[in-house]
């Protein structure tokens, strides 16, 4: 047998003891060597990652990797600190053993800065919120439209038709015009409370989805700001949906004198204020007390928020008039009256804008603090 092999015959041509030696498949051998090299490299990478607790720099990760046949290898997964997935590069002795040219070693991409990683996480969370909203759009629109539609239908369409118009025959049109601003303001505030607030309660106490957001490479404060931005955009969309209802449903004429500059500056500020209020409420209510959001918070805000009347008209009851200034909905309602029906008496814009800015800042700070307290403890 030894002589036969030495004479140039392959092992496959030699039979011994009744057994035939199988020929070696070069392709399978190369694949096996590659697999062993890759496994050793991955084991080395995992050990180093565990030792460095994820704080290794790209230079350290791509430096010499110990092992008999292991060589430079970069991670084959995406790193949250990088601009994108790292290109897998394996330049090992396996290729050299096969007589092939080794793969060129590609350097890793630059490490993303902290601000860059936070911004990427912020955009991803915002996209997630609107992807979910897109799937639930019919329910969202129905929930947004129903209450304003019922209020406008009953107060400005049904009552005048049955001879019980609010304000009498001559004042029905004036009431419809005033109610227009109040309905838009109420919708924005309610969306902030029930979209941001109830979602926060659910994510913190029921589904635990907030934990996924907190795993992102971003500060807790930025997670809270993302909820405010998402809720503010949803409130803006709701205001656009409700606006035609207040304008066209009433059976009496609605006289509007739109002030574009006031409307375009006031609306985003109102949406941010509403979302910040919702964040504050959601971070302080638990699933067991979430039902009180409507009875304890929403109803008083609505009926005492100058929706059905103007703030200056409360002069006969001065105690109530000035006590209502603690209600942020008052400033939103009066601001929209200044934007839609400026001829009617309303709270001065010199008071409305500072009050709304202060409210937005205060509620944002309170919401961030409340969220930190909930997730840290």
PEMO-V469683 format. One record per residue. RES is the residue in one small letter. PSI is psi as a letter, one per 30 degrees, with the letter a starting at -180 (NA if undefined). Layout:
RES,PSI
RES,PSI
This chain:
x,e
x,e
x,e
x,e
x,e
x,f
x,g
x,g
x,k
x,l
x,f
x,f
x,f
x,k
x,k
x,k
x,h
x,g
x,k
x,k
x,k
x,k
x,k
x,k
x,j
x,e
x,e
x,e
x,e
x,e
x,e
x,e
x,e
x,e
x,e
x,e
x,e
x,e
x,e
x,e
x,e
x,e
x,e
x,e
x,e
x,e
x,e
x,e
x,e
x,e
x,e
x,f
x,h
x,g
x,g
x,k
x,l
x,e
x,e
x,e
x,e
x,g
x,a
x,k
x,j
x,l
x,l
x,e
x,g
x,k
x,a
x,k
x,k
x,l
x,k
x,h
x,l
x,k
x,k
x,f
x,f
x,l
x,f
x,a
x,k
x,k
x,k
x,k
x,k
x,j
x,i
x,l
x,f
x,e
x,e
x,e
x,f
x,f
x,g
x,l
x,k
x,k
x,k
x,k
x,j
x,k
x,l
x,l
x,l
x,k
x,k
x,k
x,l
x,e
x,e
x,e
x,e
x,e
x,e
x,e
x,e
x,e
x,e
x,e
x,e
x,e
x,e
x,e
x,e
x,f
x,e
x,e
x,e
x,e
x,f
x,g
x,e
x,e
x,e
x,e
x,e
x,e
x,e
x,e
x,e
x,e
x,e
x,e
x,e
x,e
x,e
x,e
x,e
x,e
x,e
x,f
x,e
x,e
x,e
x,e
x,f
x,g
x,g
x,h
x,k
x,k
x,g
x,a
x,e
x,f
x,f
x,e
x,e
x,e
x,e
x,e
x,e
x,e
x,f
x,e
x,e
x,e
x,e
x,e
x,e
x,e
x,e
x,e
x,e
x,e
x,e
x,e
x,e
x,f
x,e
x,e
x,e
x,e
x,e
x,e
x,e
x,e
x,e
x,e
x,f
x,d
x,f
x,g
x,f
x,f
x,e
x,e
x,e
x,f
x,f
x,l
x,i
x,l
x,l
x,e
x,e
x,e
x,e
x,e
x,e
x,e
x,e
x,e
x,e
x,e
x,e
x,e
x,e
x,e
x,e
x,e
x,e
x,e
x,e
x,e
x,e
x,f
x,e
x,f
x,e
x,f
x,e
x,f
x,e
x,k
x,f
x,l
x,k
x,j
x,j
x,k
x,i
x,k
x,j
x,e
x,e
x,e
x,e
x,f
x,e
x,e
x,e
x,e
x,e
x,e
x,e
x,e
x,e
x,e
x,e
x,e
x,e
x,e
x,e
x,e
x,e
x,e
x,f
x,f
x,k
x,l
x,e
x,f
x,g
x,f
x,f
x,f
x,e
x,e
x,e
x,e
x,e
x,e
x,e
x,e
x,e
x,e
x,f
x,g
x,g
x,h
x,e
x,f
x,l
x,l
x,e
x,f
x,f
x,g
x,e
x,f
x,i
x,e
x,e
x,e
x,e
x,f
x,e
x,f
x,f
x,f
x,j
x,f
x,f
x,e
x,e
x,e
x,e
x,e
x,e
x,e
x,e
x,f
x,f
x,e
x,i
x,f
x,f
x,l
x,k
x,l
x,k
x,k
x,f
x,f
x,e
x,e
x,e
x,e
x,e
x,e
x,e
x,e
x,e
x,e
x,e
x,e
x,e
x,e
x,e
x,e
x,e
x,e
x,e
x,e
x,e
x,e
x,e
x,e
x,f
x,e
x,NA
